[in-house]
Amino acid sequence: MTETIQVKPFREYDELICQLTDRGMLIKDPLRAQRKLTQVGYYRLSGYWHTSRKFKNVDGKIKHENVFQKNTYFENIFEFYLFDKMLRIELTNALERIEIYLRTIIAHEIGRLSPLAYLDKKQFSKNAFKADAKISYSSWLERQNRLIRESKEESIEDHRKKGKPVPIWVAAEAWDFGALSKFYSILKGSNQDLICERLGLDNRKELDNWLINLNGIRNRCAHHSRLSNRRNPRTILIPRQGFFNLLSLGQSEKNKFYSIIIIIWFLLKKIGPSSTWICRIADLIDNKPQIPGFKYKSMGFPDTGFPRKLFPETNISIVEKNPIEKLEDSSATLRAAISQIDTEKLCPDSISRLTKLIDDIVDSAEKIDELCSET
């Protein structure tokens, strides 16, 4: 006899709030909490309170219960959600720069061999043509052809309309991170080495591992998924050289968010040596919400927070930054503050102050425009 699995019953928002309080969650403002559930969704937020539940060890495995640990506040859970969102924004911006940078490098190095190198099977690993290949050349080429067909890039449309072959440096404009990652994976070793050399890496497998992980992280960011306290798509391979030797990462850290930050920062410094991205990441990490079960170690960081001693850039004084960098930092801070404003609870005085702040920003922008016009 087949057992019928019961679907979870539908619950209205007020019932969901009651369910949380019945399970021990503390809610300072139930009406505001209900509004947040309507905006974000119960099950999206449930990922952020998962580790705040009580748990017990059953046969060597952690089993969580549907009861919250002491001092689990809804308001802090929502702060965790916003914290994770700010990290996703920072990683999305960084990964965009890295994706464009890597596409450019790959298209240039492989294009030097032949403008249509992606059609030359001799440029690829023999493994890509095996029947049981994890990533086959034919599936990659099919994917690229689809991306080119669907692309609205002017350069690609121009080649398409004129019936001209599309050289790799044009075709690469249609690639997504997945196509980029898979293209590198199926290249023959000597071609992979050309790309690694440009990046200062001496192990082609490490870059392959990085691209797979960064593609997975990019997808999490694109789908607004929880980011900071999840396992990496794969265990990060860390080079045994210079910068990386100082970090002394253990196996646990290589499976967590910290190692993702490390490889992104390594690549960003190749693109822009004066980048201050790591400073913003360090500030975010050091100001993470205080929530039961959400520790620095769950992200792979030391118990004390972001290891600034290993990243001297994070200790730069604001006076060392140029005026444009100061404005960029202020802009990032302002965006973060705005994202946390609950407009429904703004009092008249707060609205007046916010309006004046906007007016001041507009006045400052007009003055800058005038100065630029004069010069």
DAGI-V284494 format. One record per residue. N is the residue number from 1. RES is the residue in one small letter. SS is DSSP state (a for helix, b for strand, c for the rest). PHI is phi in degrees with one decimal (999 if undefined). NEAR is the number of other ideal C-beta (glycine too) atoms within 8 Angstrom. Layout:
N_RES_SS_PHI_NEAR, N_RES_SS_PHI_NEAR
This chain:
1_m_c_999_2, 2_t_c_-77.1_3, 3_e_c_-79.5_4, 4_t_c_-86.0_4, 5_i_c_-89.1_4, 6_q_c_-78.5_4, 7_v_c_-77.3_4, 8_k_c_-64.8_4, 9_p_c_-71.2_4, 10_f_c_-71.4_4, 11_r_c_-131.0_7, 12_e_c_-73.0_6, 13_y_a_-60.1_9, 14_d_a_-66.4_7, 15_e_a_-69.7_8, 16_l_a_-65.7_11, 17_i_a_-63.3_13, 18_c_a_-62.2_8, 19_q_a_-62.4_9, 20_l_a_-64.4_12, 21_t_a_-67.9_11, 22_d_a_-62.0_6, 23_r_c_-89.0_9, 24_g_c_103.0_9, 25_m_c_-76.0_12, 26_l_b_-93.9_9, 27_i_c_-128.7_12, 28_k_c_-72.0_6, 29_d_c_-131.7_7, 30_p_a_-58.0_8, 31_l_a_-66.8_6, 32_r_a_-66.2_9, 33_a_a_-60.7_14, 34_q_a_-65.0_11, 35_r_a_-61.8_9, 36_k_a_-66.1_11, 37_l_a_-65.5_13, 38_t_a_-69.3_6, 39_q_a_-84.4_6, 40_v_a_-111.6_8, 41_g_c_104.5_7, 42_y_a_-59.4_7, 43_y_a_-78.2_6, 44_r_a_-67.9_9, 45_l_a_-70.3_14, 46_s_a_-61.2_8, 47_g_a_-65.2_8, 48_y_a_-86.3_10, 49_w_a_-103.1_12, 50_h_a_-54.3_8, 51_t_a_-78.3_11, 52_s_a_-89.8_12, 53_r_b_-82.5_13, 54_k_b_-68.1_8, 55_f_b_-145.8_8, 56_k_b_-143.3_7, 57_n_b_-93.2_8, 58_v_b_-120.7_7, 59_d_c_54.1_4, 60_g_c_81.0_4, 61_k_b_-117.2_6, 62_i_b_-78.7_7, 63_k_b_-120.8_8, 64_h_b_-83.1_9, 65_e_b_-105.4_8, 66_n_b_-87.8_5, 67_v_b_-136.9_7, 68_f_b_-87.3_12, 69_q_c_-68.3_10, 70_k_c_-60.1_4, 71_n_c_64.3_6, 72_t_c_-93.1_14, 73_y_b_-102.1_10, 74_f_a_-58.1_12, 75_e_a_-59.5_10, 76_n_a_-71.7_11, 77_i_a_-61.8_15, 78_f_a_-69.0_12, 79_e_a_-61.3_10, 80_f_a_-60.9_13, 81_y_a_-58.6_12, 82_l_a_-68.2_10, 83_f_a_-59.4_13, 84_d_a_-64.9_12, 85_k_a_-64.3_10, 86_m_a_-64.4_11, 87_l_a_-65.3_12, 88_r_a_-62.1_12, 89_i_a_-62.6_8, 90_e_a_-64.6_12, 91_l_a_-70.6_14, 92_t_a_-60.7_11, 93_n_a_-62.8_9, 94_a_a_-66.2_11, 95_l_a_-68.6_14, 96_e_a_-63.6_8, 97_r_a_-63.2_11, 98_i_a_-67.1_13, 99_e_a_-61.0_11, 100_i_a_-64.9_8, 101_y_a_-61.5_11, 102_l_a_-69.5_11, 103_r_a_-60.2_12, 104_t_a_-64.4_9, 105_i_a_-61.1_11, 106_i_a_-62.5_13, 107_a_a_-62.5_12, 108_h_a_-72.8_9, 109_e_a_-67.1_12, 110_i_a_-79.5_15, 111_g_a_-65.4_12, 112_r_a_-63.3_5, 113_l_a_-71.1_9, 114_s_c_-172.1_8, 115_p_c_-57.1_8, 116_l_c_-112.2_9, 117_a_a_-58.3_11, 118_y_a_-69.0_11, 119_l_a_-99.5_6, 120_d_c_-94.0_9, 121_k_a_-63.3_7, 122_k_a_-69.7_5, 123_q_a_-84.9_12, 124_f_b_-118.2_11, 125_s_c_-66.2_8, 126_k_a_-62.6_7, 127_n_a_-63.6_7, 128_a_a_-71.6_12, 129_f_a_-111.0_9, 130_k_c_-79.0_8, 131_a_c_-63.2_3, 132_d_c_-101.4_3, 133_a_c_-61.5_10, 134_k_c_-63.3_2, 135_i_c_-126.8_9, 136_s_c_-93.3_10, 137_y_a_-60.3_11, 138_s_a_-62.9_6, 139_s_a_-69.2_8, 140_w_a_-65.9_14, 141_l_a_-63.5_10, 142_e_a_-62.5_8, 143_r_a_-65.3_11, 144_q_a_-64.0_14, 145_n_a_-59.8_8, 146_r_a_-66.3_8, 147_l_a_-62.2_12, 148_i_a_-67.9_12, 149_r_a_-60.9_6, 150_e_a_-87.3_7, 151_s_c_-68.8_10, 152_k_c_-107.6_6, 153_e_c_-60.7_8, 154_e_a_-59.7_6, 155_s_a_-64.0_8, 156_i_a_-72.9_15, 157_e_a_-62.0_10, 158_d_a_-63.7_8, 159_h_a_-64.3_11, 160_r_a_-65.1_9, 161_k_a_-64.9_6, 162_k_a_-87.9_6, 163_g_c_66.7_4, 164_k_c_-91.2_5, 165_p_c_-59.2_6, 166_v_c_-96.2_9, 167_p_c_-67.0_9, 168_i_a_-60.3_12, 169_w_a_-70.7_9, 170_v_a_-89.1_10, 171_a_a_-58.3_14, 172_a_a_-61.7_12, 173_e_a_-66.3_10, 174_a_a_-93.3_12, 175_w_c_-66.0_12, 176_d_c_-97.8_6, 177_f_a_-63.3_12, 178_g_a_-64.5_8, 179_a_a_-64.9_13, 180_l_a_-61.3_16, 181_s_a_-60.5_12, 182_k_a_-69.5_11, 183_f_a_-61.2_13, 184_y_a_-61.4_13, 185_s_a_-60.1_10, 186_i_a_-95.3_13, 187_l_b_-65.6_13, 188_k_c_-70.2_10, 189_g_a_-54.0_8, 190_s_a_-64.3_6, 191_n_a_-74.3_12, 192_q_a_-62.2_13, 193_d_a_-62.3_9, 194_l_a_-59.6_10, 195_i_a_-76.2_15, 196_c_a_-60.1_12, 197_e_a_-61.4_8, 198_r_a_-64.9_8, 199_l_a_-96.1_10, 200_g_c_76.2_5, 201_l_c_-111.0_10, 202_d_c_-118.6_5, 203_n_c_-134.3_9, 204_r_a_-63.0_10, 205_k_a_-68.6_7, 206_e_a_-65.4_11, 207_l_a_-65.7_14, 208_d_a_-58.5_11, 209_n_a_-62.7_11, 210_w_a_-62.8_12, 211_l_a_-64.5_14, 212_i_a_-62.9_12, 213_n_a_-66.3_14, 214_l_a_-65.8_15, 215_n_a_-64.4_13, 216_g_a_-64.8_11, 217_i_a_-67.0_14, 218_r_a_-60.4_13, 219_n_a_-64.6_9, 220_r_a_-62.5_12, 221_c_a_-64.2_13, 222_a_a_-64.2_7, 223_h_c_-100.5_6, 224_h_c_58.5_7, 225_s_c_-83.0_8, 226_r_c_-59.2_9, 227_l_c_-122.7_12, 228_s_c_-71.8_10, 229_n_c_-118.4_9, 230_r_c_-112.3_9, 231_r_c_-67.7_5, 232_n_c_-65.7_15, 233_p_c_-53.6_8, 234_r_c_-142.3_8, 235_t_c_-62.0_7, 236_i_c_-71.4_15, 237_l_c_-89.2_10, 238_i_c_-107.5_11, 239_p_c_-61.6_9, 240_r_c_-96.4_5, 241_q_c_-156.5_7, 242_g_a_25.0_5, 243_f_a_-48.7_7, 244_f_a_-74.1_12, 245_n_a_-62.4_8, 246_l_c_-68.9_7, 247_l_c_-80.8_9, 248_s_c_48.9_5, 249_l_c_-75.3_11, 250_g_c_-87.9_6, 251_q_c_-61.2_6, 252_s_c_-62.9_7, 253_e_a_-63.7_10, 254_k_a_-71.2_13, 255_n_a_-102.5_11, 256_k_c_-123.2_14, 257_f_a_-55.5_12, 258_y_a_-53.7_11, 259_s_a_-67.7_15, 260_i_a_-64.6_14, 261_i_a_-58.5_10, 262_i_a_-62.9_13, 263_i_a_-72.9_12, 264_i_a_-63.4_14, 265_w_a_-65.7_12, 266_f_a_-58.3_10, 267_l_a_-72.4_12, 268_l_a_-62.5_14, 269_k_a_-66.6_9, 270_k_a_-68.2_8, 271_i_a_-79.7_9, 272_g_c_-138.0_7, 273_p_c_-57.8_4, 274_s_c_-94.9_4, 275_s_c_-57.8_9, 276_t_c_-110.9_12, 277_w_a_-55.9_12, 278_i_a_-64.6_13, 279_c_a_-66.1_11, 280_r_a_-67.3_11, 281_i_a_-63.5_13, 282_a_a_-60.7_12, 283_d_a_-64.5_8, 284_l_a_-63.2_12, 285_i_a_-61.9_12, 286_d_a_-68.2_8, 287_n_c_-113.0_6, 288_k_c_-63.6_12, 289_p_c_-63.8_8, 290_q_c_-91.4_4, 291_i_b_-135.6_12, 292_p_c_-54.7_10, 293_g_c_87.9_9, 294_f_b_-106.9_11, 295_k_c_-104.0_6, 296_y_a_-56.8_11, 297_k_a_-65.8_8, 298_s_a_-69.0_10, 299_m_a_-102.8_11, 300_g_c_95.8_11, 301_f_c_-88.0_10, 302_p_b_-62.2_7, 303_d_c_-58.0_6, 304_t_c_-85.1_5, 305_g_b_110.2_10, 306_f_c_-67.5_10, 307_p_c_-78.3_9, 308_r_a_-61.4_9, 309_k_a_-61.4_5, 310_l_a_-83.6_6, 311_f_c_-128.8_11, 312_p_a_-55.0_7, 313_e_a_-59.4_8, 314_t_a_-75.9_10, 315_n_a_-104.7_6, 316_i_c_-64.9_10, 317_s_c_-74.3_6, 318_i_a_-60.0_7, 319_v_a_-70.7_4, 320_e_a_-82.1_5, 321_k_c_-87.2_10, 322_n_c_-77.5_5, 323_p_a_-58.0_5, 324_i_a_-67.0_6, 325_e_a_-63.6_9, 326_k_a_-61.4_10, 327_l_a_-64.5_8, 328_e_a_-63.3_9, 329_d_a_-64.1_13, 330_s_a_-64.5_8, 331_s_a_-63.1_8, 332_a_a_-63.4_9, 333_t_a_-64.6_8, 334_l_a_-63.6_8, 335_r_a_-61.4_8, 336_a_a_-64.4_9, 337_a_a_-66.8_8, 338_i_a_-62.6_7, 339_s_a_-63.9_9, 340_q_c_-100.5_7, 341_i_c_-75.6_7, 342_d_c_-95.2_7, 343_t_a_-60.2_5, 344_e_a_-69.9_5, 345_k_a_-108.0_6, 346_l_c_-71.5_9, 347_c_c_-85.9_6, 348_p_a_-54.4_5, 349_d_a_-64.8_6, 350_s_a_-65.0_8, 351_i_a_-62.3_9, 352_s_a_-62.8_8, 353_r_a_-64.9_8, 354_l_a_-66.4_9, 355_t_a_-62.4_8, 356_k_a_-64.2_8, 357_l_a_-61.9_8, 358_i_a_-63.6_8, 359_d_a_-60.6_8, 360_d_a_-63.4_8, 361_i_a_-63.8_8, 362_v_a_-63.0_8, 363_d_a_-59.4_8, 364_s_a_-64.2_8, 365_a_a_-63.3_8, 366_e_a_-65.5_8, 367_k_a_-65.0_8, 368_i_a_-62.0_8, 369_d_a_-62.8_8, 370_e_a_-64.7_8, 371_l_a_-63.5_8, 372_c_a_-65.6_7, 373_s_a_-67.2_6, 374_e_a_-68.3_5, 375_t_c_-87.5_4
